[in-house]
Amino acid sequence: MRSAQGVQNKIFTVEKLIQQITIWQMHNKKIAFTNGVFDVLHHGHISSLTEAASFTDVLIVGLNSDESVKRLKGPDRPINNESARALLLASLLQTDAIVIFPEDTPLELIKKILPDVLVKGGDYTIDQIAGAKEVLAAGGEVKIAGMIPGISSTILIETMGK
């Protein structure tokens, strides 16, 4: 996908994503879902997304909306708005679909799409991951992707302010 239009086509509304998931499922594609803020894209994100993509045929990334980022991270965030963050994520080879969600967690979105694999980066345990219970109950898997120690958007933003 080298065209700008191809990149834009990877950004979905929830309704269009559900339609696309049906098509992928008809083609027996294994679908994974991960999520995050992805405010300042860094090599830790790339590592996590690459690992998530390795578990599956299709990687869907849930992206926190600007309003949910403000609630979660504070009034000075996000640094990049949701359209810019979605475009950056859609530009990556590892991603197949980007969907913005307004809630603080992707639980409602996960319930709607029920991926085969739910992937969360970081220092979470399965019982702390939104949607893990629902994905496991539907016969799916939950994976925790590795982190690169000392790398986070918050750390980078704080470093830039010095």
Secondary structure, 3 states (H helix, E strand, C coil): CCCHHHHHCCEECHHHHHHHHHHHHHCCCCEEEEEECCCCCCHHHHHHHHHHHHCCCEEEEEEECHHHHHHHHCCCCCCCCHHHHHHHHHCCCCCCEEEEECCCCCHHHHHHHCCCEEEEECCCCHHHCCCHHHHHHCCCEEEEECCCCCCCHHHHHHHHCC
